[in-house]
Amino acid sequence: MDALTGMLTLARVQGSLFCRAELTEPWAVRADAQPNAIFHVIVRGSGWVVVGSEAPIPYRSGDLVLLPRGDAHVMTGSPDAHPIDIATLPREGGADGLPCLRHGGDGATTSILCGTFDLAPEGREALLAPLPALIHVRTGDGPTAGWLDGTLRLLADEITTERPGGPLLLSRLADVLLIQVLRAWIEQERPRSPGWPAGLTDPRLARTLDSLHRTPEHAWTADELARTAAMSRSVFYERFSEVLGETPSGYLARWRMTVARDALRSGATHAEIAAQVGYGSEAAFSRAFKRTVGQSPSAWREAAASAGD
């Protein structure tokens, strides 16, 4: 299991398309923040997306915009247009079963597919924390672009036809879409901010991350980890800490506790979880969990159940 697969498995991604937007110049819409990741597929046209006080990012037909943490944002046909709240726009029923939003004047049309990714709490934390507020993928660039473009074409085809199994297929395609978006973004941008995306751009550190995610129960030593990256111990420690933003032991402890929290939600016993994440006894696991998470496993499970997470 590679690192990205490990995080996506815990995330248990559920993708959905929630509307289509047909926007004609001049137009600009504002969307409030929401708890799920948001994506926009630019089916036709062009424009800009703005998150917070950041500079407008231009997009064109075929591009995809992902807001991993569902931040408030503005989509517009021109940077100086005044946005209106997208929630105030009426929704028409479309032949494809998706609500359709229409807004703007009598100019050129931009057509956008809008959807969300719902992720389970532990996977969401591990996967999304180091990502930027906005990911812009240009589908014409890089080796993953062909696969991404093919998925987008399938999405567009499914929503314009009424064939049996369409809603389920759309949901599955949306799941595949998230994997392809993350791959394409890593390939295009080569992220350098500390975190797992930067780690995956370094082939040697990527091997280490894959090993940690594949066998978190293993009693990893510093020498073993350095060998997975084909580096000396000192060089490995320095390089890992610089690129990932934490020490190898710190990363391993955090990933183990991420796996443990997910297992606690599923009802696994403390003994089962201790073995799954590499502790020789329930007591050792409980001490490590409280040291990393700040609560005992029992208290954390009870709080999570009460919160309905």
VOPAGU-2260 file (C-alpha; in pm, 1 decimal, decimal comma):
REM VOPAGU-2260
SITE   aa  ch    i         X         Y         Z
SITE  MET   A    0       0,0       0,0       0,0
SITE  ASP   A    1     150,8     333,9    -102,4
SITE  ALA   A    2     106,6     645,7     110,8
SITE  LEU   A    3    -165,7     804,2    -102,9
SITE  THR   A    4    -363,1     478,8    -116,0
SITE  GLY   A    5    -338,5     450,0     262,2
SITE  MET   A    6    -482,3     795,5     318,8
SITE  LEU   A    7    -753,9     756,1      55,5
SITE  THR   A    8    -854,3     419,6     202,1
SITE  LEU   A    9    -909,5     578,5     542,1
SITE  ALA   A   10   -1086,4     872,2     377,8
SITE  ARG   A   11   -1354,9     644,7     224,5
SITE  VAL   A   12   -1425,0     906,6     -40,0
SITE  GLN   A   13   -1784,4     961,8    -146,7
SITE  GLY   A   14   -1807,2    1186,0    -451,1
SITE  SER   A   15   -2122,2    1346,6    -582,0
SITE  LEU   A   16   -2226,6    1597,3    -843,8
SITE  PHE   A   17   -2469,0    1850,8    -703,5
SITE  CYS   A   18   -2540,8    2093,9    -985,3
SITE  ARG   A   19   -2461,1    2229,5   -1327,1
SITE  ALA   A   20   -2412,7    2604,4   -1379,8
SITE  GLU   A   21   -2478,8    2785,2   -1707,8
SITE  LEU   A   22   -2330,4    3132,6   -1667,8
SITE  THR   A   23   -2335,0    3404,7   -1931,2
SITE  GLU   A   24   -2124,6    3720,7   -1943,5
SITE  PRO   A   25   -2118,3    3930,8   -1740,5
SITE  TRP   A   26   -2142,2    3703,7   -1436,2
SITE  ALA   A   27   -1987,9    3637,0   -1094,2
SITE  VAL   A   28   -2106,9    3410,4    -812,3
SITE  ARG   A   29   -1993,5    3373,6    -451,8
SITE  ALA   A   30   -2012,1    3043,6    -260,4
SITE  ASP   A   31   -1987,8    3017,2     117,7
SITE  ALA   A   32   -1757,5    2770,9     291,3
SITE  GLN   A   33   -1883,8    2417,9     347,1
SITE  PRO   A   34   -1749,1    2111,9     530,9
SITE  ASN   A   35   -1682,3    1899,3     222,6
SITE  ALA   A   36   -1421,8    1938,0     -48,6
SITE  ILE   A   37   -1564,2    2114,2    -355,5
SITE  PHE   A   38   -1471,5    2064,8    -719,3
SITE  HIS   A   39   -1563,7    2251,5   -1036,0
SITE  VAL   A   40   -1517,3    2102,7   -1381,6
SITE  ILE   A   41   -1502,9    2369,7   -1652,0
SITE  VAL   A   42   -1700,3    2206,5   -1934,6
SITE  ARG   A   43   -1701,2    2513,7   -2158,1
SITE  GLY   A   44   -1580,8    2871,9   -2142,6
SITE  SER   A   45   -1327,8    3044,5   -1919,7
SITE  GLY   A   46   -1300,8    3273,5   -1620,3
SITE  TRP   A   47   -1135,1    3321,0   -1283,1
SITE  VAL   A   48   -1161,7    3173,1    -934,6
SITE  VAL   A   49   -1073,7    3369,9    -621,9
SITE  VAL   A   50   -1019,9    3231,8    -270,1
SITE  GLY   A   51    -998,0    3484,9      12,1
SITE  SER   A   52    -756,9    3768,4     -60,4
SITE  GLU   A   53    -551,0    3565,8    -308,5
SITE  ALA   A   54    -503,8    3685,0    -665,3
SITE  PRO   A   55    -759,0    3557,4    -920,6
SITE  ILE   A   56    -659,7    3226,7   -1086,0
SITE  PRO   A   57    -762,1    3194,5   -1452,8
SITE  TYR   A   58    -920,9    2873,1   -1579,1
SITE  ARG   A   59   -1034,5    2751,5   -1920,1
SITE  SER   A   60   -1244,1    2478,8   -2076,7
SITE  GLY   A   61   -1130,3    2135,3   -1961,8
SITE  ASP   A   62    -968,5    2255,5   -1637,6
SITE  LEU   A   63   -1064,2    2141,7   -1290,5
SITE  VAL   A   64   -1065,9    2348,6    -972,3
SITE  LEU   A   65   -1057,7    2172,7    -633,3
SITE  LEU   A   66   -1108,3    2341,0    -296,4
SITE  PRO   A   67    -991,0    2063,0     -60,6
SITE  ARG   A   68   -1133,2    2215,6     256,7
SITE  GLY   A   69   -1443,5    2370,2      99,7
SITE  ASP   A   70   -1327,6    2731,4     142,7
SITE  ALA   A   71   -1551,9    3019,9      45,4
SITE  HIS   A   72   -1471,6    3136,7    -306,6
SITE  VAL   A   73   -1580,9    3341,8    -604,5
SITE  MET   A   74   -1619,0    3214,4    -961,4
SITE  THR   A   75   -1641,0    3487,5   -1222,6
SITE  GLY   A   76   -1623,2    3556,7   -1592,5
SITE  SER   A   77   -1416,9    3871,2   -1531,8
SITE  PRO   A   78   -1212,7    3973,7   -1224,7
SITE  ASP   A   79   -1393,2    4306,3   -1177,9
SITE  ALA   A   80   -1751,6    4169,7   -1184,7
SITE  HIS   A   81   -1955,7    4202,3    -864,9
SITE  PRO   A   82   -2047,9    3854,3    -730,2
SITE  ILE   A   83   -2388,0    3750,5    -602,4
SITE  ASP   A   84   -2453,5    3472,4    -351,4
SITE  ILE   A   85   -2494,0    3148,2    -544,9
SITE  ALA   A   86   -2745,9    3026,8    -285,5
SITE  THR   A   87   -2991,9    3294,7    -402,2
SITE  LEU   A   88   -3004,2    3165,2    -760,2
SITE  PRO   A   89   -3308,5    2957,8    -858,0
SITE  ARG   A   90   -3245,7    2597,8    -956,8
SITE  GLU   A   91   -3409,7    2446,7   -1260,8
SITE  GLY   A   92   -3451,5    2075,6   -1315,0
SITE  GLY   A   93   -3223,5    1942,8   -1589,2
SITE  ALA   A   94   -3281,7    1650,6   -1824,2
SITE  ASP   A   95   -2980,3    1479,8   -1666,7
SITE  GLY   A   96   -3137,2    1497,5   -1320,3
SITE  LEU   A   97   -2893,7    1762,1   -1195,9
SITE  PRO   A   98   -3024,4    2099,2   -1078,5
SITE  CYS   A   99   -2913,5    2373,2   -1317,4
SITE  LEU   A  100   -2822,2    2726,8   -1209,8
SITE  ARG   A  101   -2848,0    3004,0   -1467,1
SITE  HIS   A  102   -2710,9    3353,6   -1419,7
SITE  GLY   A  103   -2565,5    3645,9   -1611,1
SITE  GLY   A  104   -2626,3    3859,5   -1915,7
SITE  ASP   A  105   -2646,8    3779,5   -2284,8
SITE  GLY   A  106   -2276,1    3724,6   -2352,9
SITE  ALA   A  107   -2058,9    3416,8   -2392,4
SITE  THR   A  108   -2151,2    3108,5   -2187,6
SITE  THR   A  109   -1939,7    2927,4   -1931,1
SITE  SER   A  110   -2068,9    2584,1   -1832,4
SITE  ILE   A  111   -1948,9    2430,2   -1505,8
SITE  LEU   A  112   -2014,0    2097,8   -1331,6
SITE  CYS   A  113   -2004,9    2135,0    -954,0
SITE  GLY   A  114   -1959,8    1854,8    -703,1
SITE  THR   A  115   -1832,2    1757,7    -361,2
SITE  PHE   A  116   -1612,6    1496,5    -200,6
SITE  ASP   A  117   -1720,8    1375,9     143,9
SITE  LEU   A  118   -1434,4    1218,9     339,8
SITE  ALA   A  119   -1424,5    1028,5     668,0
SITE  PRO   A  120   -1265,5    1231,5     951,9
SITE  GLU   A  121    -928,6    1056,2     990,5
SITE  GLY   A  122    -863,9    1027,8     619,7
SITE  ARG   A  123    -972,9    1387,2     568,5
SITE  GLU   A  124    -725,9    1510,3     829,6
SITE  ALA   A  125    -433,9    1307,7     694,7
SITE  LEU   A  126    -505,4    1375,1     329,1
SITE  LEU   A  127    -612,1    1739,2     325,6
SITE  ALA   A  128    -407,1    1910,9     596,4
SITE  PRO   A  129     -99,4    1990,4     381,4
SITE  LEU   A  130    -294,8    2078,7      66,6
SITE  PRO   A  131    -337,9    2442,8     -44,2
SITE  ALA   A  132    -676,2    2612,2     -26,0
SITE  LEU   A  133    -711,9    2580,9    -404,0
SITE  ILE   A  134    -581,1    2324,2    -651,2
SITE  HIS   A  135    -603,7    2412,4   -1020,4
SITE  VAL   A  136    -543,1    2127,2   -1262,1
SITE  ARG   A  137    -486,3    2200,3   -1628,5
SITE  THR   A  138    -601,0    1888,8   -1807,7
SITE  GLY   A  139    -369,7    1940,4   -2102,9
SITE  ASP   A  140     -50,5    1903,0   -1896,9
SITE  GLY   A  141     140,1    1598,4   -1774,2
SITE  PRO   A  142     107,3    1219,3   -1801,7
SITE  THR   A  143    -196,6    1200,9   -1574,0
SITE  ALA   A  144    -381,1    1459,0   -1783,1
SITE  GLY   A  145    -499,2    1203,4   -2038,4
SITE  TRP   A  146    -661,3     988,1   -1772,5
SITE  LEU   A  147    -813,9    1292,4   -1605,6
SITE  ASP   A  148    -947,6    1421,8   -1934,7
SITE  GLY   A  149   -1098,2    1079,9   -2006,5
SITE  THR   A  150   -1277,2    1073,9   -1671,2
SITE  LEU   A  151   -1413,1    1423,4   -1726,8
SITE  ARG   A  152   -1542,3    1317,9   -2067,5
SITE  LEU   A  153   -1716,0    1018,0   -1910,7
SITE  LEU   A  154   -1871,4    1244,4   -1648,1
SITE  ALA   A  155   -1995,8    1485,0   -1913,0
SITE  ASP   A  156   -2131,2    1195,6   -2122,2
SITE  GLU   A  157   -2316,0    1037,3   -1829,1
SITE  ILE   A  158   -2492,2    1355,9   -1724,9
SITE  THR   A  159   -2617,2    1424,1   -2078,3
SITE  THR   A  160   -2768,2    1077,6   -2122,4
SITE  GLU   A  161   -3022,6     883,1   -1921,5
SITE  ARG   A  162   -2889,5     530,3   -1904,3
SITE  PRO   A  163   -2945,6     264,3   -1635,2
SITE  GLY   A  164   -2698,7     286,8   -1346,9
SITE  GLY   A  165   -2609,1     646,4   -1428,3
SITE  PRO   A  166   -2623,2     791,3   -1072,7
SITE  LEU   A  167   -2405,5     512,2    -931,0
SITE  LEU   A  168   -2154,3     543,0   -1214,1
SITE  LEU   A  169   -2136,3     919,2   -1162,6
SITE  SER   A  170   -2055,9     864,5    -795,6
SITE  ARG   A  171   -1779,7     613,8    -877,7
SITE  LEU   A  172   -1632,5     842,2   -1142,8
SITE  ALA   A  173   -1622,4    1125,2    -891,5
SITE  ASP   A  174   -1422,0     901,1    -655,8
SITE  VAL   A  175   -1173,2     821,4    -932,7
SITE  LEU   A  176   -1160,0    1189,9   -1015,8
SITE  LEU   A  177   -1015,2    1284,0    -675,8
SITE  ILE   A  178    -726,9    1039,2    -713,9
SITE  GLN   A  179    -649,3    1168,5   -1060,6
SITE  VAL   A  180    -669,9    1532,0    -951,2
SITE  LEU   A  181    -419,3    1476,1    -669,3
SITE  ARG   A  182    -184,5    1286,8    -900,6
SITE  ALA   A  183    -204,3    1553,8   -1170,1
SITE  TRP   A  184    -150,4    1835,8    -921,2
SITE  ILE   A  185     159,6    1668,8    -774,6
SITE  GLU   A  186     299,3    1608,8   -1124,0
SITE  GLN   A  187     225,3    1961,5   -1246,3
SITE  GLU   A  188     315,2    2167,4    -940,7
SITE  ARG   A  189     585,9    1958,2    -769,5
SITE  PRO   A  190     472,4    2095,9    -427,8
SITE  ARG   A  191     745,4    2212,2    -193,9
SITE  SER   A  192     554,1    2304,8     122,6
SITE  PRO   A  193     626,6    2052,0     400,4
SITE  GLY   A  194     393,3    1750,1     397,6
SITE  TRP   A  195     317,6    1423,3     220,7
SITE  PRO   A  196     271,9    1582,0    -127,0
SITE  ALA   A  197     630,7    1707,5    -120,0
SITE  GLY   A  198     742,4    1368,1      10,2
SITE  LEU   A  199     586,8    1193,7    -289,3
SITE  THR   A  200     788,2    1410,4    -530,0
SITE  ASP   A  201    1110,4    1264,7    -388,0
SITE  PRO   A  202    1138,3     901,7    -509,6
SITE  ARG   A  203    1356,0     798,7    -215,2
SITE  LEU   A  204    1131,4     949,1      51,6
SITE  ALA   A  205     826,0     815,9    -132,4
SITE  ARG   A  206     963,8     464,1     -76,9
SITE  THR   A  207     993,0     535,9     294,6
SITE  LEU   A  208     638,5     671,9     313,6
SITE  ASP   A  209     507,4     367,2     129,3
SITE  SER   A  210     683,2     140,4     380,0
SITE  LEU   A  211     542,5     327,3     680,9
SITE  HIS   A  212     189,7     325,2     543,3
SITE  ARG   A  213     206,4     -37,7     433,0
SITE  THR   A  214     332,9    -174,2     767,1
SITE  PRO   A  215     274,7      74,7    1051,1
SITE  GLU   A  216     282,7    -220,3    1292,6
SITE  HIS   A  217     649,8    -289,1    1218,1
SITE  ALA   A  218     899,9    -184,3    1485,4
SITE  TRP   A  219    1081,9      54,0    1253,4
SITE  THR   A  220    1432,9     160,3    1349,7
SITE  ALA   A  221    1613,0     467,6    1221,8
SITE  ASP   A  222    1858,9     249,4    1030,2
SITE  GLU   A  223    1581,2      51,8     859,5
SITE  LEU   A  224    1400,9     367,2     751,8
SITE  ALA   A  225    1723,4     514,7     614,8
SITE  ARG   A  226    1777,9     197,4     411,6
SITE  THR   A  227    1431,6     226,8     251,3
SITE  ALA   A  228    1548,9     562,7     113,1
SITE  ALA   A  229    1899,9     440,0      29,0
SITE  MET   A  230    2053,3     717,8     240,0
SITE  SER   A  231    2281,5     737,6     537,3
SITE  ARG   A  232    2100,3     771,2     868,1
SITE  SER   A  233    2201,5    1135,1     922,5
SITE  VAL   A  234    2125,0    1246,3     567,3
SITE  PHE   A  235    1790,3    1064,5     572,7
SITE  TYR   A  236    1685,7    1222,4     903,0
SITE  GLU   A  237    1771,6    1571,0     781,9
SITE  ARG   A  238    1606,6    1524,9     440,6
SITE  PHE   A  239    1288,8    1366,5     577,1
SITE  SER   A  240    1246,6    1636,2     842,7
SITE  GLU   A  241    1298,1    1913,4     587,2
SITE  VAL   A  242    1058,1    1777,6     324,2
SITE  LEU   A  243     786,6    1634,2     550,2
SITE  GLY   A  244     805,6    1900,4     820,2
SITE  GLU   A  245     844,4    1646,6    1101,6
SITE  THR   A  246    1081,6    1372,2    1207,8
SITE  PRO   A  247    1043,0    1015,3    1078,9
SITE  SER   A  248     942,1     893,1    1425,0
SITE  GLY   A  249     695,2    1179,3    1459,1
SITE  TYR   A  250     537,8    1099,9    1121,4
SITE  LEU   A  251     512,3     729,8    1207,8
SITE  ALA   A  252     353,6     802,4    1547,6
SITE  ARG   A  253     100,8    1038,0    1390,2
SITE  TRP   A  254       9,0     790,4    1115,2
SITE  ARG   A  255     -27,9     509,7    1368,1
SITE  MET   A  256    -266,8     721,7    1571,4
SITE  THR   A  257    -460,9     815,4    1258,2
SITE  VAL   A  258    -509,2     444,6    1186,3
SITE  ALA   A  259    -593,6     385,5    1552,0
SITE  ARG   A  260    -861,8     655,2    1562,0
SITE  ASP   A  261   -1023,5     512,0    1250,5
SITE  ALA   A  262   -1021,1     164,9    1410,7
SITE  LEU   A  263   -1171,3     305,0    1731,1
SITE  ARG   A  264   -1461,4     446,3    1529,2
SITE  SER   A  265   -1517,2     104,7    1371,0
SITE  GLY   A  266   -1548,8     -66,1    1709,7
SITE  ALA   A  267   -1218,5    -256,4    1720,3
SITE  THR   A  268   -1089,9    -353,7    2064,4
SITE  HIS   A  269    -786,2    -187,5    2217,1
SITE  ALA   A  270    -592,4    -513,9    2188,8
SITE  GLU   A  271    -674,1    -543,3    1818,4
SITE  ILE   A  272    -571,2    -183,6    1754,9
SITE  ALA   A  273    -249,8    -219,4    1955,3
SITE  ALA   A  274    -144,1    -507,5    1730,0
SITE  GLN   A  275    -253,5    -321,4    1415,6
SITE  VAL   A  276     -37,0     -18,6    1487,1
SITE  GLY   A  277     267,1    -182,8    1640,0
SITE  TYR   A  278     236,1    -179,0    2018,8
SITE  GLY   A  279     307,9    -488,3    2226,1
SITE  SER   A  280      29,8    -433,7    2477,8
SITE  GLU   A  281    -290,8    -240,0    2535,7
SITE  ALA   A  282    -113,1     -38,0    2805,0
SITE  ALA   A  283     166,3      67,0    2569,9
SITE  PHE   A  284     -86,7     160,3    2303,1
SITE  SER   A  285    -296,4     362,4    2550,6
SITE  ARG   A  286       8,7     556,1    2670,6
SITE  ALA   A  287     117,6     635,6    2314,2
SITE  PHE   A  288    -234,9     733,5    2213,7
SITE  LYS   A  289    -277,7     971,8    2506,8
SITE  ARG   A  290      67,5    1120,9    2446,8
SITE  THR   A  291     -10,3    1190,9    2080,1
SITE  VAL   A  292    -384,2    1262,7    2083,6
SITE  GLY   A  293    -425,6    1409,0    2433,0
SITE  GLN   A  294    -694,2    1164,0    2550,5
SITE  SER   A  295    -711,9     797,8    2638,2
SITE  PRO   A  296    -849,9     572,1    2361,8
SITE  SER   A  297   -1168,8     510,4    2562,2
SITE  ALA   A  298   -1229,0     879,3    2626,2
SITE  TRP   A  299   -1161,5     964,9    2263,0
SITE  ARG   A  300   -1398,7     694,8    2133,6
SITE  GLU   A  301   -1673,3     813,9    2367,4
SITE  ALA   A  302   -1625,4    1178,4    2266,4
SITE  ALA   A  303   -1628,3    1091,0    1896,7
SITE  ALA   A  304   -1948,5     887,9    1937,3
SITE  SER   A  305   -2114,8    1172,3    2128,8
SITE  ALA   A  306   -2015,2    1424,7    1863,4
SITE  GLY   A  307   -2156,8    1199,9    1591,7
SITE  ASP   A  308   -1840,0    1228,4    1379,7
